[in-house]
Amino acid sequence: MPVSVNKLGEILVKKYGLTVSALEKALEKQPESHEHLGEILVKSGDAKELDILRALGMQFDMEVMSMLPLDISTDFTDKVSIGFLKDNKMVPILEDHRQFIAMADPFLFQPFDDLCRVLNLQKCASVLAPAPAINNVINHCYDMTQSSADEVMADIDDEDPERLFSEIEEIGDLLDDTSDSPVIRLVNLMFSQAVRDNASDIHIEPYQNSLKIRQRLDGILYDMLSPPKHVQSALISRVKVMAKLNIAEKRLPQDGRIELKVADKEIDVRVSTLPTSFGERVVLRLLKKSSVLLSLMDLGMPEDRFIPFEKEITSSNGIVLVTGPTGSGKTTTLYAALSAINNTDINIITVEDPVEYRINGIGQVQVNPKIDLTFASGLRSIVRQDPDVILVGEIRDTETAEIAIQSALTGHLVFSTLHTNDSASAITRLRDMGIEPFLIASSINAVLAQRLVRIICPDCREEYTASEEELQRIGLDKEETKGGKVYRGRGCVTCHQTGYKGRCGIFELLLMSRDMKSLVLQTSDANQIKEQAVANGMITLRRDGAMKVLQGVTTIEEVLRVSTGE
């Protein structure tokens, strides 16, 4: 690799707009930091990584590639450890028509030579590529070559249980784990497959003569693995060790959490165990720490509901409720609402179980029943913290409901969730808790009911003619659909043959207008309340779903699955 007479700093100043003062500062730092000049400039924000690579390419006369192919041979994974490649930020790209080594640091001559020797590559070319692109290829290749479930399960026998109980002190990338224990490899495979498929939950379910592992994708459970029954105890013990739970206690439910990395993605896993007739059942909820908070605009709420909802969340007092079953996106909507109003002028405090997202500038309290920190006790303490806006994760009992309503009536804006089928049922639920009608009418500002429907996979989306009966079930006619033409997914590799990829929300917003408040004082009948709300112009969940069908976003079956009859 011939080296240019021009120094890196000179090239960056001449070709890539680096200021002389920034270069001088970086050169001053270099003796102390012991880092390359390029690393210092990228960290300080004075230069982009790709510009540094291009300048190095000119200096060393090397090709620069901003993107690397993923469809390559993975034969090298048996000969080279993933740790060596990650530490040295290099990866061999072995294609039929071309072979080269991509590297982020051209100064690592010795590791480059070592890699060529191990892979028996004669006079192999080298190119420069960004570290994230190299890492992506490494993770892809080693993930693709993880032992298949069948191979792992074939190795499982009555192994020494002591090998399973190694404490995990720090987050380690599961793709780096080279354990030869079949059960540990099976657990690692289970997590890595779930993360790759973007699953939200893993269920380990014991039955009389079998053990089933399922994963939830876009709200639906699919079979994942079926290990032999005799591995049940060791598999569940391994998960409990990772979650730092009591492996000897099998008669009581336990809750814990695991922090792990899969292909450089940091995952927070909530673990719940429940004793059943045939052994402990385990549910693992996977939360990506890097998940980006959605904004209100990103929720996909139609404008006729978005504008009034945005108005309600900026009120000075009252209660805004979000209702729906578990997994319907209620927390995501409330976080989006908090993010929209979060600024230095107001004090926002939340009490949650658990705290799923961390938001700068907001005080977040984690419920802990073991020390009697419940929603009710937490809310009672929060009120004394001079908040402007309060988020209560869920109204589960009369005490919490009463304190939330008192908070709303004393000048606070309160956000919370309820588990009800639709917006009108929220009023009935509060009456069932013993809340007086006049308190409900004077404190509730709005109730948003929502569901998540699966989106038709764009890669296998096709048009078809729906029957009149199908259209009638979601309140559509042939005129609206141009002769009954709607869409569905055939099923392909991209969507795991399901016909769906991703989810979006359908929404129903009940506003507490003057006539609605009068009705709430007279009755708690959810049907009457709903009729009045529809007469006032409320779009129901079923109708919003039907509009999504007309737009080709989702299917008739999906809308019927998540919405109640009307």
Salt bridges, closest charged atoms under 4 A:
GLU35 OE2 - LYS43 NZ 2.37
ASP51 OD1 - ARG54 NH1 3.57
GLU63 OE1 - ARG98 NH2 2.63
GLU95 OE1 - HIS97 NE2 3.82
ASP105 OD2 - HIS36 NE2 3.10
ASP114 OD1 - ARG117 NH2 3.07
ASP143 OD2 - ARG196 NH1 3.19
ASP155 OD2 - ARG185 NH2 3.28
GLU159 OE1 - ARG163 NH1 3.61
ASP173 OD2 - LYS86 NZ 2.84
ASP180 OD1 - ARG163 NH2 2.85
ASP197 OD1 - HIS496 NE2 3.75
ASP201 OD1 - ARG216 NE 4.00
ASP201 OD2 - ARG285 NE 2.65
GLU205 OE2 - HIS203 ND1 3.61
GLU205 OE2 - ARG214 NH2 3.01
GLU205 OE2 - ARG281 NH2 3.26
GLU249 OE2 - ARG251 NE 3.28
GLU259 OE2 - ARG257 NH2 3.67
GLU259 OE2 - LYS289 NZ 2.82
ASP264 OD1 - LYS86 NZ 3.46
ASP268 OD2 - ARG257 NH2 2.60
GLU280 OE2 - LYS240 NZ 2.99
ASP304 OD1 - ARG305 NE 3.03
ASP353 OD2 - ARG396 NH2 3.46
GLU356 OE2 - ARG270 NH1 3.87
GLU394 OE1 - ARG396 NE 3.18
GLU394 OE2 - HIS419 ND1 3.04
GLU399 OE2 - ARG380 NH2 2.41
ASP422 OD2 - LYS530 NZ 3.31
GLU462 OE2 - ARG488 NE 3.15
GLU462 OE1 - ARG490 NH1 3.70
GLU480 OE2 - ARG543 NH2 2.92
ASP544 OD2 - ARG305 NH1 3.03
ASP544 OD1 - LYS548 NZ 3.53
GLU558 OE1 - ARG454 NH2 3.13
GLU558 OE2 - ARG561 NH2 2.50
GLU566 OE2 - LYS530 NZ 3.95
